[in-house]
């Protein structure tokens, strides 16, 4: 362990930078992957709740479907979160690209809805959407880059400007996407698989990102290389036990888009 008080010049900054990175990232790929796998088990528990609630039947059947969903979705989220943790640190443009996607969701939804209602010539509508969508994507990327650069600035005013831009653009985008999203959800609420695509997809993506970038406690990080594979084993075991019932597979296939796609 280096003592930075005895260092000077460029070497001091290299040591401090390496130490900061060591605390920010897991100490090894095995630990990073294990942390992702370990997070998959509680993530599967959360993901399985809306899946089981979409099913009508006896409590025993609901419980088996919930167990199967915990195992299936927990394994997938754990593997994806672990892979992202191993890939860290991601390129510096990754936060800006994620923000650009968030900023453009609302304008894309609004543009698609408007063209669908007012354009009767489909090829012309497709070309119009492609051109305008390219402009929206470039503008969203420019705003995202400005927000991320300003947030990292040492000047307090620029940091506040970056946060204001991030929050403001996010709220505008989400408000523009709210009406198309709700109308589509209300139209498809009677179709469990379509609802599964929307709800399970968004919730699963959010949990995967949390598992990929969350900071784990030091004590948990020490045991993650062993506890992670054990958590994955629990997910696989839960899925195998639940699928022993001949009713679980067909029931899960009706309410889980993931299992319907696999099966």
C-alpha positions as CSV (number, residue, x, y, z in Angstrom):
1,X,0.0,0.0,0.0
2,X,1.5,3.3,-1.1
3,X,1.3,6.3,1.1
4,X,0.5,9.2,-1.2
5,X,2.0,11.8,1.3
6,X,5.5,10.4,0.3
7,X,4.9,10.7,-3.4
8,X,5.3,13.7,-5.6
9,X,5.0,14.5,-9.3
10,X,3.4,12.4,-11.9
11,X,4.0,9.1,-10.0
12,X,1.8,10.4,-7.1
13,X,-1.2,10.9,-9.5
14,X,-0.7,7.5,-11.1
15,X,-0.8,5.8,-7.7
16,X,-3.9,7.8,-6.6
17,X,-5.7,7.0,-9.9
18,X,-4.9,3.3,-9.6
19,X,-6.1,3.2,-6.0
20,X,-9.4,5.0,-6.9
21,X,-10.0,2.6,-9.8
22,X,-9.2,-0.4,-7.5
23,X,-11.9,0.7,-5.1
24,X,-14.4,1.4,-7.9
25,X,-14.0,-1.9,-9.7
26,X,-14.1,-5.5,-8.4
27,X,-10.6,-6.9,-7.8
28,X,-10.9,-9.7,-10.4
29,X,-13.2,-10.9,-13.2
30,X,-14.2,-13.9,-11.1
31,X,-15.4,-11.6,-8.3
32,X,-17.2,-9.3,-10.8
33,X,-19.0,-12.2,-12.5
34,X,-19.9,-13.7,-9.1
35,X,-21.4,-10.4,-8.0
36,X,-23.6,-10.3,-11.0
37,X,-24.7,-13.9,-10.5
38,X,-25.4,-13.2,-6.8
39,X,-27.6,-10.2,-7.8
40,X,-29.6,-12.4,-10.1
41,X,-31.4,-14.2,-7.3
42,X,-33.1,-11.2,-5.7
43,X,-33.7,-9.7,-9.1
44,X,-35.5,-12.9,-10.1
45,X,-37.7,-12.7,-7.0
46,X,-38.8,-9.2,-8.1
47,X,-39.3,-10.1,-11.7
48,X,-41.4,-13.2,-10.9
49,X,-44.0,-11.2,-9.0
50,X,-45.7,-9.5,-11.9
51,X,-45.4,-12.8,-13.9
52,X,-47.3,-14.8,-11.2
53,X,-49.9,-12.0,-10.8
54,X,-50.9,-12.3,-14.5
55,X,-51.9,-15.9,-14.0
56,X,-55.3,-17.0,-12.7
57,X,-55.5,-20.3,-10.9
58,X,-54.9,-22.1,-7.6
59,X,-52.4,-20.8,-5.1
60,X,-50.2,-23.9,-5.5
61,X,-50.0,-23.4,-9.3
62,X,-49.3,-19.7,-8.8
63,X,-46.5,-20.6,-6.4
64,X,-44.9,-23.1,-8.8
65,X,-45.1,-20.6,-11.7
66,X,-43.5,-18.0,-9.4
67,X,-40.7,-20.4,-8.5
68,X,-40.1,-21.2,-12.1
69,X,-40.0,-17.5,-13.1
70,X,-37.5,-16.8,-10.2
71,X,-35.2,-19.4,-11.5
72,X,-35.5,-18.5,-15.2
73,X,-35.4,-14.8,-15.0
74,X,-33.0,-14.7,-12.1
75,X,-30.5,-16.8,-14.1
76,X,-30.7,-14.6,-17.1
77,X,-30.4,-11.3,-15.2
78,X,-27.5,-12.7,-13.2
79,X,-25.6,-13.9,-16.3
80,X,-26.1,-10.6,-18.1
81,X,-25.3,-8.4,-15.1
82,X,-22.1,-10.5,-14.5
83,X,-21.0,-10.2,-18.1
84,X,-21.4,-6.4,-17.9
85,X,-19.5,-6.2,-14.6
86,X,-16.6,-8.2,-16.2
87,X,-16.6,-5.7,-19.1
88,X,-16.2,-2.7,-16.8
89,X,-14.9,-0.1,-17.1
90,X,-17.0,0.5,-20.2
91,X,-16.0,3.1,-22.8
92,X,-16.3,6.7,-21.7
93,X,-19.1,7.3,-24.2
94,X,-21.3,4.6,-22.7
95,X,-23.1,6.9,-20.2
96,X,-23.7,9.4,-23.0
97,X,-25.1,6.7,-25.3
98,X,-27.4,5.5,-22.6
99,X,-28.6,9.1,-21.9
100,X,-29.1,9.7,-25.6
101,X,-31.4,6.6,-25.8
102,X,-33.4,8.0,-22.8
103,X,-33.6,11.4,-24.4
104,X,-34.8,10.1,-27.7
105,X,-37.5,7.6,-26.5
106,X,-40.1,10.3,-26.1
107,X,-39.5,12.1,-29.4
108,X,-39.4,8.8,-31.3
109,X,-42.8,7.8,-29.7
110,X,-44.4,11.1,-30.5
111,X,-43.0,11.1,-34.0
112,X,-44.2,7.6,-34.8
113,X,-47.7,8.3,-33.4
114,X,-48.0,11.5,-35.3
115,X,-46.9,10.0,-38.6
116,X,-49.2,7.0,-38.1
117,X,-52.2,9.2,-37.7
118,X,-51.5,11.8,-40.4
119,X,-49.6,9.9,-43.1
120,X,-51.5,7.7,-45.4
121,X,-48.7,7.1,-47.9
122,X,-46.6,4.4,-46.1
123,X,-43.3,4.7,-48.1
124,X,-43.4,8.5,-47.7
125,X,-44.1,8.1,-43.9
126,X,-41.2,5.6,-43.5
127,X,-38.7,7.9,-45.3
128,X,-39.9,10.9,-43.2
129,X,-39.6,8.9,-40.0
130,X,-36.1,7.8,-41.0
131,X,-34.8,11.3,-41.7
132,X,-36.4,12.9,-38.7
133,X,-35.3,10.1,-36.4
134,X,-31.7,10.5,-37.5
135,X,-31.9,14.2,-36.6
136,X,-33.5,13.4,-33.2
137,X,-30.8,10.8,-32.5
138,X,-28.0,13.2,-33.3
139,X,-29.6,16.0,-31.2
140,X,-30.1,13.6,-28.3
141,X,-26.5,12.4,-28.5
142,X,-25.3,16.1,-28.5
143,X,-27.4,16.9,-25.4
144,X,-26.2,13.7,-23.7
145,X,-22.6,14.5,-24.4
146,X,-23.0,18.1,-23.1
147,X,-24.7,16.8,-19.9
148,X,-22.1,14.2,-19.1
149,X,-19.2,16.6,-19.8
150,X,-20.8,19.4,-17.7
151,X,-21.5,17.0,-14.8
152,X,-17.8,16.0,-14.7
153,X,-16.7,19.6,-14.7
154,X,-14.9,21.1,-11.6
155,X,-17.0,24.3,-11.9
156,X,-20.1,24.2,-9.7
157,X,-22.1,26.2,-12.2
158,X,-21.3,23.8,-15.1
159,X,-22.2,20.8,-12.9
160,X,-25.5,22.3,-12.0
161,X,-26.1,23.0,-15.7
162,X,-25.3,19.4,-16.6
163,X,-27.7,18.0,-14.0
164,X,-30.4,20.5,-15.1
165,X,-30.0,19.4,-18.7
166,X,-30.0,15.7,-17.7
167,X,-33.1,15.9,-15.5
168,X,-35.0,18.3,-17.9
169,X,-34.4,16.3,-21.0
170,X,-35.3,13.1,-19.3
171,X,-38.6,14.5,-18.0
172,X,-39.5,15.9,-21.4
173,X,-38.7,12.6,-23.1
174,X,-40.7,10.6,-20.6
175,X,-43.6,12.9,-20.7
176,X,-43.7,12.6,-24.5
177,X,-43.5,8.8,-24.3
178,X,-46.2,8.5,-21.5
179,X,-49.3,8.9,-23.7
180,X,-48.2,6.4,-26.5
181,X,-46.9,4.0,-23.9
182,X,-50.1,4.1,-21.8
183,X,-52.4,3.8,-24.9
184,X,-50.4,0.8,-26.1
185,X,-50.4,-0.8,-22.7
186,X,-54.2,-0.4,-22.3
187,X,-54.7,-1.9,-25.7
188,X,-52.5,-4.9,-24.9
189,X,-53.4,-5.4,-21.3
190,X,-55.7,-8.3,-22.2
191,X,-52.7,-10.1,-23.8
192,X,-50.4,-11.4,-21.1
193,X,-47.5,-12.1,-23.4
194,X,-47.5,-8.6,-24.8
195,X,-47.7,-7.2,-21.3
196,X,-44.8,-9.4,-20.4
197,X,-42.7,-8.0,-23.2
198,X,-43.3,-4.5,-21.9
199,X,-43.2,-4.9,-18.2
200,X,-40.8,-7.7,-17.8
201,X,-38.5,-6.3,-20.4
202,X,-38.3,-2.8,-18.9
203,X,-38.0,-4.1,-15.3
204,X,-35.5,-6.8,-16.3
205,X,-33.4,-4.2,-18.1
206,X,-33.5,-1.9,-15.2
207,X,-32.5,-4.6,-12.7
208,X,-29.7,-5.8,-15.0
209,X,-28.2,-2.3,-15.2
210,X,-28.4,-2.0,-11.4
211,X,-26.7,-5.3,-10.9
212,X,-24.0,-4.3,-13.5
213,X,-23.0,-1.0,-11.9
214,X,-24.1,-1.1,-8.3
215,X,-21.3,-1.1,-5.6
216,X,-21.4,-4.2,-3.4
217,X,-20.4,-4.1,0.3
218,X,-16.8,-5.1,0.9
219,X,-17.8,-8.2,2.9
220,X,-20.1,-9.4,0.1
221,X,-17.4,-8.7,-2.5
222,X,-15.0,-11.1,-0.7
223,X,-17.4,-14.0,-0.9
224,X,-19.0,-13.2,-4.3
225,X,-16.7,-15.5,-6.3
226,X,-18.2,-18.5,-4.3
227,X,-21.7,-17.1,-3.4
228,X,-22.4,-16.0,-7.0
229,X,-22.3,-19.5,-8.6
230,X,-24.3,-20.8,-5.6
231,X,-27.0,-18.2,-6.3
232,X,-27.1,-19.3,-9.9
233,X,-27.3,-22.9,-8.7
234,X,-30.3,-22.0,-6.5
235,X,-32.0,-20.4,-9.5
236,X,-31.5,-23.5,-11.7
237,X,-32.7,-25.7,-8.8
238,X,-35.8,-23.7,-8.3
239,X,-36.6,-23.8,-12.0
240,X,-36.0,-27.5,-12.2
241,X,-38.2,-28.3,-9.1
242,X,-41.1,-26.1,-10.3
243,X,-41.0,-27.6,-13.8
244,X,-41.5,-31.1,-12.4
245,X,-45.2,-30.3,-12.3
246,X,-46.8,-30.9,-15.7
247,X,-48.9,-27.8,-15.3
248,X,-46.1,-25.3,-14.7
249,X,-44.6,-25.2,-18.2
250,X,-47.9,-24.4,-20.1
251,X,-48.9,-21.9,-17.4
252,X,-45.6,-20.1,-17.5
253,X,-45.7,-20.1,-21.3
254,X,-48.9,-18.1,-21.1
255,X,-47.6,-15.3,-18.9
256,X,-43.8,-15.1,-19.6
257,X,-42.7,-13.9,-23.0
258,X,-39.2,-15.2,-22.3
259,X,-40.3,-18.8,-21.6
260,X,-42.8,-18.6,-24.6
261,X,-39.9,-17.7,-26.8
262,X,-37.6,-20.4,-25.4
263,X,-40.3,-23.1,-25.5
